[in-house]
Structures are given as structure tokens and as C-alpha cells.
Amino acid sequence: MSDKEIDTWRRLIAIDRQQRKGPFDPELREQLDAYLKRRWQSGTGTQQLSDELGINHHTLLFWRSRWGARTQVKGQLRRVEVIAERPLRASKLTLHGPAGTRIENMSLDEVTELWRKLT
């Protein structure tokens, strides 16, 4: 892309930013969008476009998301089956407490009962 064309776009963007806050002028935005889309499709990265024109990179990423990149068919719904969790085995647990306290070989019920008594 020619430096003259980039300078023209930078000037138009600067004028729009001085005249208004918030979104770009709709007419400018439409023209800018077409220009950016054309450049992006020709292989120019969004970071390079952002740097060239002085537009926030995240703004360009947002605009790009509306250029048809999301026209892919969404996945179809599938039937799923919910299976209950397996119950905990009656394994022995180890409880680590503050200041090096360690209580070993307790069942879940025993740990629960101890926790209730300590609180």
C-alpha cells in the first residue's frame, strides 16, 4: 500500500477523532471497513494495519469479527447422558492443619465429624 494512501487514511481518522467522541462516523467507518477488509484479505495482519492507521488493535479485531469470519455453521446440538458420580470409596484420608498438624487414616465421615467439632 502506498504511503500516500496510508497518510490520507490517518488524516481522515484524525479529523474524525477531533470532531467526535465515540464511534466513527458511519460513512467513514464503512469506507474504512472496506479498506481494512481488503488489506486483511490480501495478507496484511491486523497488528500492522493498526500500527499504520493508528487505530486500536482490539478495535480492529472487533471489526474483523464482523467481516464474515463467523459465518461458519455452528455445531449441532447433541444428546448427552448425565451419569452420577461414583461414590467415594471408604478410603483413609490425611488432614494437614496449621503449624504442622497432621491427622492420618481417617474416613471422610470421621474428618467431617472432627471438622464440625473444631468449628
Backbone as CSV, one residue per row, in Angstrom:
resi,resn,N_x,N_y,N_z,CA_x,CA_y,CA_z,C_x,C_y,C_z
1,MET,0.847,-1.164,0.000,0.000,0.000,0.000,0.895,1.230,0.000
2,SER,0.484,2.253,-0.712,1.311,3.455,-0.835,1.255,4.280,0.450
3,ASP,2.350,4.960,0.715,2.421,5.823,1.893,1.401,6.955,1.793
4,LYS,1.146,7.403,0.560,0.195,8.488,0.367,-1.217,8.055,0.794
5,GLU,-1.608,6.831,0.423,-2.937,6.334,0.786,-3.037,6.155,2.308
6,ILE,-1.987,5.636,2.919,-1.979,5.456,4.382,-2.073,6.807,5.080
7,ASP,-1.317,7.790,4.572,-1.372,9.137,5.161,-2.775,9.738,5.032
8,THR,-3.435,9.507,3.907,-4.798,10.013,3.711,-5.746,9.404,4.745
9,TRP,-5.646,8.083,4.934,-6.492,7.426,5.934,-6.204,7.934,7.340
10,ARG,-4.913,8.102,7.663,-4.553,8.603,9.005,-5.125,9.997,9.229
11,ARG,-5.087,10.828,8.194,-5.617,12.184,8.310,-7.126,12.165,8.507
12,LEU,-7.843,11.333,7.735,-9.296,11.228,7.872,-9.685,10.715,9.265
13,ILE,-8.933,9.759,9.771,-9.197,9.218,11.106,-8.949,10.284,12.166
14,ALA,-7.855,11.032,12.017,-7.527,12.088,12.985,-8.596,13.173,12.999
15,ILE,-9.082,13.556,11.833,-10.136,14.575,11.747,-11.403,14.072,12.429
16,ASP,-11.761,12.809,12.183,-12.960,12.248,12.802,-12.822,12.195,14.320
17,ARG,-11.651,11.839,14.798,-11.413,11.757,16.251,-11.473,13.140,16.906
18,GLN,-11.068,14.182,16.167,-11.125,15.546,16.714,-12.559,16.067,16.762
19,GLN,-13.362,15.681,15.783,-14.718,16.208,15.673,-15.727,15.497,16.557
20,ARG,-15.459,14.256,16.913,-16.451,13.489,17.657,-15.795,12.499,18.599
21,LYS,-16.521,12.177,19.631,-16.105,11.126,20.544,-17.012,9.934,20.309
22,GLY,-16.561,8.761,20.672,-17.377,7.569,20.474,-17.108,6.943,19.127
23,PRO,-18.101,6.280,18.572,-17.907,5.553,17.315,-17.532,6.479,16.163
24,PHE,-16.880,5.888,15.164,-16.533,6.642,13.966,-17.803,7.057,13.231
25,ASP,-17.664,8.082,12.414,-18.746,8.498,11.535,-19.139,7.291,10.686
26,PRO,-20.421,6.988,10.574,-20.839,5.779,9.848,-20.309,5.689,8.414
27,GLU,-20.289,6.813,7.714,-19.793,6.787,6.330,-18.300,6.474,6.294
28,LEU,-17.530,7.133,7.168,-16.092,6.868,7.244,-15.854,5.429,7.672
29,ARG,-16.602,4.980,8.644,-16.440,3.615,9.150,-16.671,2.600,8.045
30,GLU,-17.683,2.820,7.228,-17.986,1.895,6.127,-16.835,1.853,5.123
31,GLN,-16.310,3.021,4.748,-15.195,3.079,3.809,-13.938,2.461,4.409
32,LEU,-13.690,2.782,5.674,-12.519,2.263,6.370,-12.619,0.748,6.521
33,ASP,-13.802,0.280,6.818,-14.036,-1.153,6.977,-13.719,-1.889,5.674
34,ALA,-14.183,-1.360,4.543,-13.928,-1.983,3.239,-12.428,-2.004,2.936
35,TYR,-11.750,-0.890,3.228,-10.301,-0.797,3.003,-9.555,-1.820,3.859
36,LEU,-9.891,-1.863,5.148,-9.207,-2.772,6.057,-9.468,-4.227,5.699
37,LYS,-10.689,-4.536,5.335,-11.040,-5.902,4.960,-10.255,-6.332,3.725
38,ARG,-10.169,-5.441,2.753,-9.414,-5.731,1.530,-7.937,-5.981,1.841
39,ARG,-7.364,-5.125,2.681,-5.950,-5.293,3.058,-5.732,-6.567,3.852
40,TRP,-6.669,-6.860,4.773,-6.542,-8.057,5.608,-6.625,-9.323,4.753
41,GLN,-7.554,-9.327,3.781,-7.705,-10.492,2.912,-6.511,-10.675,1.985
42,SER,-5.767,-9.594,1.749,-4.569,-9.714,0.908,-3.349,-10.156,1.716
43,GLY,-3.542,-10.378,3.026,-2.453,-10.940,3.828,-1.828,-10.011,4.848
44,THR,-2.295,-8.782,4.949,-1.756,-7.852,5.936,-2.366,-8.166,7.298
45,GLY,-1.539,-8.258,8.319,-2.018,-8.587,9.657,-2.727,-7.417,10.316
46,THR,-3.583,-7.728,11.279,-4.333,-6.677,11.965,-3.413,-5.777,12.785
47,GLN,-2.340,-6.325,13.329,-1.409,-5.504,14.103,-0.735,-4.473,13.200
48,GLN,-0.335,-4.896,11.997,0.292,-3.969,11.050,-0.709,-2.891,10.615
49,LEU,-1.939,-3.289,10.340,-2.963,-2.310,9.960,-3.204,-1.321,11.092
50,SER,-3.249,-1.835,12.304,-3.450,-0.984,13.471,-2.324,0.032,13.594
51,ASP,-1.096,-0.432,13.443,0.059,0.466,13.545,0.068,1.506,12.426
52,GLU,-0.258,1.093,11.217,-0.251,2.005,10.073,-1.263,3.128,10.230
53,LEU,-2.465,2.782,10.699,-3.542,3.762,10.726,-3.756,4.418,12.085
54,GLY,-3.111,3.895,13.109,-3.266,4.481,14.436,-4.602,4.150,15.083
55,ILE,-5.139,2.986,14.755,-6.393,2.526,15.346,-6.053,1.437,16.364
56,ASN,-6.745,1.429,17.470,-6.506,0.433,18.498,-6.631,-0.978,17.914
57,HIS,-5.668,-1.821,18.252,-5.647,-3.176,17.708,-6.907,-3.961,18.087
58,HIS,-7.387,-3.786,19.317,-8.593,-4.501,19.754,-9.825,-4.037,18.970
59,THR,-9.835,-2.781,18.576,-10.929,-2.282,17.744,-10.926,-3.003,16.397
60,LEU,-9.739,-3.156,15.808,-9.656,-3.869,14.532,-10.061,-5.331,14.671
61,LEU,-9.677,-5.945,15.769,-10.074,-7.340,15.989,-11.588,-7.455,16.099
62,PHE,-12.211,-6.487,16.774,-13.675,-6.479,16.880,-14.309,-6.317,15.507
63,TRP,-13.801,-5.378,14.723,-14.348,-5.165,13.387,-14.173,-6.420,12.537
64,ARG,-12.996,-7.043,12.633,-12.725,-8.245,11.837,-13.721,-9.349,12.177
65,SER,-14.157,-9.407,13.430,-15.106,-10.452,13.822,-16.441,-10.287,13.098
66,ARG,-16.682,-9.128,12.527,-17.933,-8.878,11.796,-17.761,-8.976,10.279
67,TRP,-16.567,-9.355,9.814,-16.304,-9.427,8.380,-16.682,-10.773,7.779
68,GLY,-17.495,-11.522,8.440,-17.900,-12.807,7.892,-17.062,-13.956,8.407
69,ALA,-16.141,-13.680,9.308,-15.328,-14.751,9.861,-16.177,-15.694,10.692
70,ARG,-17.366,-15.240,11.087,-18.242,-16.061,11.918,-19.392,-16.655,11.115
71,THR,-19.214,-16.763,9.822,-20.306,-17.310,9.014,-20.291,-18.828,8.988
72,GLN,-19.372,-19.431,9.701,-19.318,-20.879,9.738,-20.566,-21.415,10.432
73,VAL,-20.990,-22.600,9.999,-22.169,-23.217,10.587,-21.835,-23.634,12.012
74,LYS,-22.680,-23.261,12.912,-22.481,-23.624,14.309,-22.715,-25.123,14.475
75,GLY,-22.086,-25.677,15.498,-22.248,-27.089,15.785,-23.691,-27.424,16.133
76,GLN,-24.088,-28.612,15.814,-25.449,-29.023,16.111,-25.528,-29.515,17.549
77,LEU,-26.722,-29.462,18.097,-26.940,-29.974,19.439,-26.853,-31.495,19.406
78,ARG,-26.284,-32.043,20.466,-26.196,-33.496,20.574,-26.799,-33.937,21.897
79,ARG,-27.376,-35.110,21.884,-27.929,-35.673,23.110,-26.760,-36.134,23.977
80,VAL,-26.848,-35.805,25.256,-25.835,-36.251,26.217,-26.526,-37.002,27.337
81,GLU,-25.771,-37.845,27.996,-26.298,-38.602,29.112,-25.498,-38.223,30.341
82,VAL,-26.200,-37.833,31.397,-25.548,-37.458,32.642,-25.458,-38.699,33.518
83,ILE,-24.252,-39.018,33.934,-24.025,-40.196,34.768,-23.636,-39.720,36.161
84,ALA,-24.263,-40.296,37.156,-23.975,-39.904,38.541,-22.522,-40.227,38.879
85,GLU,-21.938,-39.394,39.735,-20.567,-39.637,40.183,-20.499,-40.925,40.967
86,ARG,-19.349,-41.537,40.912,-19.141,-42.722,41.724,-19.003,-42.283,43.173
87,PRO,-19.577,-43.023,44.075,-19.423,-42.650,45.477,-17.964,-42.811,45.905
88,LEU,-17.572,-41.982,46.859,-16.207,-42.079,47.367,-16.005,-43.418,48.052
89,ARG,-14.859,-43.975,47.785,-14.546,-45.230,48.462,-14.271,-44.923,49.928
90,ALA,-14.369,-45.899,50.731,-14.115,-45.728,52.162,-12.606,-45.695,52.389
91,SER,-11.946,-44.795,51.680,-10.500,-44.714,51.831,-10.154,-43.853,53.030
92,LYS,-8.940,-43.973,53.450,-8.460,-43.212,54.587,-7.839,-41.922,54.079
93,LEU,-8.138,-40.828,54.763,-7.660,-39.505,54.365,-6.620,-39.003,55.351
94,THR,-5.823,-38.056,54.884,-4.858,-37.390,55.741,-5.231,-35.921,55.776
95,LEU,-5.301,-35.384,56.984,-5.688,-33.990,57.173,-4.472,-33.207,57.636
96,HIS,-4.105,-32.169,56.873,-2.977,-31.302,57.225,-3.530,-30.020,57.802
97,GLY,-3.063,-29.649,58.969,-3.534,-28.437,59.613,-2.417,-27.426,59.769
98,PRO,-2.706,-26.322,60.444,-1.685,-25.283,60.643,-0.596,-25.759,61.604
99,ALA,0.561,-25.135,61.521,1.708,-25.395,62.403,2.141,-26.858,62.363
100,GLY,1.974,-27.511,61.205,2.460,-28.870,61.049,1.542,-29.950,61.575
101,THR,0.348,-29.612,61.975,-0.595,-30.610,62.471,-0.957,-31.554,61.340
102,ARG,-0.936,-32.849,61.645,-1.232,-33.850,60.617,-2.016,-34.980,61.268
103,ILE,-3.178,-35.279,60.727,-4.012,-36.366,61.234,-4.209,-37.339,60.082
104,GLU,-3.833,-38.595,60.296,-3.846,-39.579,59.218,-4.876,-40.677,59.449
105,ASN,-5.165,-41.379,58.351,-6.013,-42.565,58.347,-7.406,-42.322,58.920
106,MET,-8.076,-41.302,58.415,-9.440,-41.025,58.849,-10.371,-41.198,57.654
107,SER,-11.558,-41.681,57.918,-12.556,-41.778,56.852,-13.151,-40.389,56.628
108,LEU,-13.872,-40.239,55.546,-14.500,-38.956,55.247,-15.483,-38.573,56.348
109,ASP,-16.247,-39.548,56.850,-17.192,-39.262,57.936,-16.458,-38.796,59.193
110,GLU,-15.322,-39.399,59.490,-14.550,-39.013,60.677,-13.977,-37.609,60.523
111,VAL,-13.482,-37.286,59.316,-12.949,-35.944,59.067,-14.064,-34.917,59.196
112,THR,-15.248,-35.232,58.659,-16.389,-34.314,58.735,-16.792,-34.078,60.188
113,GLU,-16.849,-35.157,60.965,-17.218,-35.030,62.373,-16.185,-34.207,63.138
114,LEU,-14.904,-34.442,62.869,-13.841,-33.673,63.532,-13.929,-32.197,63.151
115,TRP,-14.174,-31.938,61.887,-14.275,-30.548,61.392,-15.427,-29.823,62.104
116,ARG,-16.556,-30.478,62.247,-17.698,-29.876,62.926,-17.392,-29.579,64.389
117,LYS,-16.699,-30.497,65.030,-16.367,-30.292,66.443,-15.356,-29.172,66.635
118,LEU,-14.464,-29.004,65.673,-13.429,-27.961,65.800,-13.943,-26.572,65.465
119,THR,-15.054,-26.495,64.722,-15.543,-25.166,64.341,-16.557,-24.633,65.257
